[in-house]
């Protein structure tokens, strides 16, 4: 059962509804300070995932090559374009109703949160990890952050935020199912390195959330594809040569 995916989807749906109902009662300073805590939590989750890393050179190599590949093909821009396409039917259902949010800002922010909820490194990593190992802890932890993030965004955008749970479920459930076919081909060492790579993406996401450094997290996603093959190659080809 995709327990983590369901919890994450529900957190966004419920958070969007609550934010739309009660968002006007929250001050801007409260929302800003709480977002800073979200960033710290994301970094803590990343450090926790990185710690058991097995083959550090393989993980670093995957991050560098994967990010370079993502930048070369402009993956981040393509994800933003996909989010812009997704926001059109959503925005039609829930147009900007609040006077303090312009139509342009409404659409720009909507694209941002579609990327945040549907294409984040943490969500992709968590869905694949849940499908491969049955460990839903990353998605459940992410659900706590997404719940409050959805509330804060819904304070300005309204109930439209809760609708993003639908495309998020489709994407994450697809990754969850795909992971079940990948898992038989892996080793415990490959799984640890995969988690570590996801941890680096969570760490980068945390820095983005607290606006210290805007890491290209979307362009880092290919590293999640490369890390397990690189880990296997390191263990079976490189280590025997240098060992």
JOWO-V107945 format. One record per pair of residues at least 24 apart in sequence whose ideal C-beta (glycine too) atoms are under 10 Angstrom apart, sorted by sequence separation. I is the first residue (numbers start at 1). J is the second residue. If there is no record, write none. Layout:
# JOWO-V107945
i/j
I/J
I/J
This chain:
# JOWO-V107945
i/j
84/108
86/110
87/111
90/114
122/146
200/224
86/111
87/112
117/142
198/223
84/110
85/111
87/113
120/146
197/223
198/224
83/110
84/111
87/114
197/224
200/227
83/111
86/114
197/225
82/111
83/112
85/114
86/115
117/146
194/223
197/226
198/227
81/111
83/113
84/114
116/146
194/224
197/227
80/111
83/114
84/115
194/225
196/227
197/228
79/111
80/112
82/114
83/115
86/118
117/149
195/227
82/115
83/116
113/146
116/149
117/150
139/172
194/227
197/230
80/114
83/117
116/150
193/227
194/228
197/231
79/114
80/115
83/118
193/228
196/231
79/115
82/118
83/119
113/149
117/153
82/119
113/150
116/153
139/176
190/227
191/228
193/230
194/231
190/228
193/231
76/115
79/118
80/119
113/152
189/228
190/229
192/231
193/232
79/119
113/153
136/176
190/230
191/231
112/153
113/154
127/168
131/172
187/228
190/231
193/234
130/172
131/173
186/228
189/231
190/232
193/235
76/119
110/153
131/174
185/228
189/232
75/119
109/153
113/157
117/161
127/171
128/172
131/175
132/176
185/229
187/231
190/234
123/168
127/172
130/175
131/176
186/231
187/232
189/234
190/235
118/164
126/172
127/173
129/175
130/176
131/177
132/178
133/179
134/180
182/228
186/232
189/235
109/156
110/157
113/160
114/161
117/164
118/165
124/171
127/174
128/175
129/176
131/178
132/179
185/232
109/157
113/161
116/164
117/165
118/166
119/167
120/168
123/171
124/172
127/175
128/176
131/179
132/180
187/235
118/167
119/168
123/172
126/175
127/176
130/179
131/180
132/181
134/183
187/236
106/156
107/157
110/160
114/164
117/167
118/168
125/175
126/176
127/177
128/178
129/179
131/181
132/182
133/183
105/156
106/157
109/160
110/161
113/164
117/168
118/169
124/175
127/178
128/179
131/182
132/183
105/157
106/158
109/161
116/168
118/170
119/171
123/175
127/179
128/180
131/183
132/184
110/163
114/167
118/171
132/185
133/186
106/160
110/164
114/168
117/171
118/172
128/182
132/186
101/156
117/172
128/183
133/188
100/156
101/157
135/191
98/155
101/158
138/195
98/156
132/190
133/191
98/157
132/191
96/156
97/157
98/158
135/195
138/198
142/202
145/205
149/209
96/157
97/158
133/194
138/199
141/202
145/206
96/158
97/159
129/191
132/194
133/195
94/157
95/158
97/160
132/195
142/205
94/158
96/160
138/202
145/209
94/159
95/160
129/194
91/157
93/159
94/160
128/194
129/195
93/160
94/161
128/195
92/160
94/162
91/160
94/163
125/194
129/198
90/160
93/163
125/195
128/198
90/161
91/163
125/197
126/198
49/122
87/160
90/163
125/198
20/94
24/98
89/163
90/164
124/198
125/199
23/98
46/121
123/198
125/200
24/100
46/122
49/125
90/166
121/197
122/198
125/201
126/202
20/97
45/122
49/126
87/164
90/167
121/198
122/199
124/201
125/202
16/94
20/98
42/120
86/164
89/167
121/199
123/201
42/121
46/125
121/200
122/201
42/122
49/129
86/166
87/167
121/201
122/202
45/126
83/164
86/167
120/201
121/202
120/202
121/203
122/204
123/205
121/204
122/205
83/167
121/205
122/206
82/167
120/205
49/137
120/208
48/137
49/138
116/205
48/138
45/137
116/208
45/138
48/141
116/209
121/215
122/217
45/141
121/217
125/221
128/224
132/228
16/113
44/141
45/142
120/217
121/218
124/221
128/225
119/217
120/218
42/141
119/218
121/220
125/224
41/141
42/142
45/145
121/221
124/224
128/228
12/113
16/117
41/142
116/217
120/221
124/225
115/217
119/221
121/223
41/144
42/145
115/218
121/224
41/145
12/117
11/117
12/118
38/144
39/145
38/145
41/148
9/117
37/145
38/146
8/117
35/145
38/148
37/148
38/149
35/148
8/122
34/148
35/149
38/152
8/123
34/149
31/148
34/151
35/152
5/123
8/126
31/149
34/152
4/123
8/127
31/151
32/152
5/126
31/152
4/126
5/127
8/130
30/152
31/153
4/127
31/155
2/127
4/129
5/130
26/151
30/155
31/156
4/130
5/131
26/152
3/130
4/131
28/155
2/130
8/136
11/139
15/143
19/147
23/151
27/155
28/156
1/130
2/131
7/136
11/140
18/147
19/148
22/151
23/152
26/155
4/134
6/136
8/138
9/139
16/146
18/148
19/149
20/150
21/151
23/153
25/155
3/134
4/135
5/136
8/139
11/142
12/143
15/146
16/147
19/150
20/151
23/154
24/155
58/189
62/193
66/197
4/136
7/139
8/140
11/143
15/147
18/150
19/151
22/154
23/155
24/156
58/190
62/194
1/134
3/136
4/137
6/139
7/140
8/141
10/143
11/144
14/147
15/148
16/149
17/150
18/151
19/152
20/153
21/154
22/155
23/156
54/187
59/192
63/196
67/200
2/136
4/138
5/139
8/142
9/143
11/145
12/146
13/147
15/149
16/150
17/151
19/153
20/154
23/157
54/188
55/189
59/193
62/196
63/197
67/201
1/136
4/139
7/142
8/143
11/146
12/147
15/150
16/151
19/154
20/155
23/158
54/189
55/190
58/193
59/194
62/197
66/201
83/218
3/139
4/140
7/143
8/144
10/146
11/147
14/150
15/151
18/154
19/155
20/156
53/189
54/190
59/195
60/196
2/139
3/140
4/141
6/143
7/144
8/145
9/146
10/147
11/148
12/149
13/150
14/151
15/152
16/153
17/154
18/155
19/156
20/157
21/158
54/191
55/192
56/193
59/196
60/197
63/200
67/204
4/142
5/143
8/146
11/149
12/150
15/153
16/154
19/157
20/158
21/159
23/161
54/192
55/193
58/196
59/197
62/200
63/201
79/217
80/218
4/143
7/146
8/147
11/150
12/151
15/154
19/158
20/159
52/191
53/192
54/193
58/197
79/218
7/147
11/151
19/159
20/160
52/192
53/193
54/194
56/196
59/199
60/200
76/216
78/218
79/219
12/153
16/157
17/158
20/161
51/192
52/193
53/194
54/195
55/196
59/200
63/204
75/216
76/217
77/218
78/219
12/154
16/158
17/159
19/161
20/162
50/192
53/195
54/196
76/218
77/219
79/221
16/159
18/161
19/162
49/192
52/195
53/196
75/218
76/219
16/160
17/161
18/162
51/195
52/196
53/197
74/218
75/219
76/220
16/161
17/162
49/194
50/195
51/196
71/216
74/219
75/220
76/221
13/159
15/161
16/162
49/195
50/196
53/199
70/216
73/219
75/221
15/162
16/163
48/195
49/196
50/197
52/199
53/200
70/217
71/218
72/219
75/222
13/161
14/162
16/164
49/197
50/198
51/199
67/215
70/218
71/219
12/161
13/162
16/165
49/198
50/199
67/216
70/219
71/220
73/222
12/162
13/163
15/165
46/196
49/199
50/200
67/217
69/219
70/220
72/222
12/163
13/164
14/165
48/199
49/200
68/219
69/220
70/221
71/222
12/164
13/165
46/198
47/199
49/201
50/202
67/219
68/220
69/221
70/222
12/165
13/166
45/198
46/199
47/200
49/202
50/203
66/219
67/220
69/222
70/223
11/165
12/166
45/199
46/200
48/202
49/203
66/220
67/221
68/222
69/223
9/164
10/165
13/168
46/201
47/202
66/221
67/222
68/223
9/165
12/168
13/169
43/199
46/202
47/203
64/220
66/222
67/223
69/225
8/165
9/166
12/169
45/202
46/203
63/220
65/222
66/223
69/226
9/167
44/202
45/203
46/204
62/220
65/223
66/224
9/168
10/169
42/201
43/202
44/203
46/205
47/206
63/222
64/223
66/225
67/226
8/168
9/169
42/202
43/203
45/205
46/206
62/222
63/223
66/226
8/169
9/170
41/202
42/203
43/204
45/206
46/207
62/223
63/224
65/226
66/227
42/204
43/205
44/206
61/223
62/224
64/226
65/227
5/168
6/169
9/172
42/205
43/206
60/223
62/225
63/226
5/169
8/172
9/173
42/206
43/207
59/223
62/226
63/227
66/230
5/170
41/206
42/207
61/226
62/227
65/230
5/171
6/172
39/205
40/206
42/208
43/209
61/227
62/228
2/169
5/172
6/173
38/205
39/206
42/209
43/210
59/226
60/227
62/229
63/230
4/172
5/173
38/206
39/207
41/209
42/210
58/226
59/227
62/230
5/174
39/208
40/209
43/212
58/227
61/230
62/231
2/172
5/175
36/206
39/209
40/210
58/228
60/230
61/231
2/173
5/176
38/209
39/210
58/229
59/230
4/176
5/177
37/209
38/210
39/211
55/227
58/230
59/231
61/233
62/234
2/175
3/176
36/209
37/210
39/212
57/230
58/231
61/234
2/176
35/209
36/210
57/231
58/232
1/176
2/177
35/210
36/211
55/230
58/233
59/234
35/211
55/231
58/234
54/231
55/232
57/234
58/235
61/238
53/231
55/233
56/234
32/211
55/234
54/234
55/235
58/238
54/235
57/238
58/239
57/239
55/238
55/239
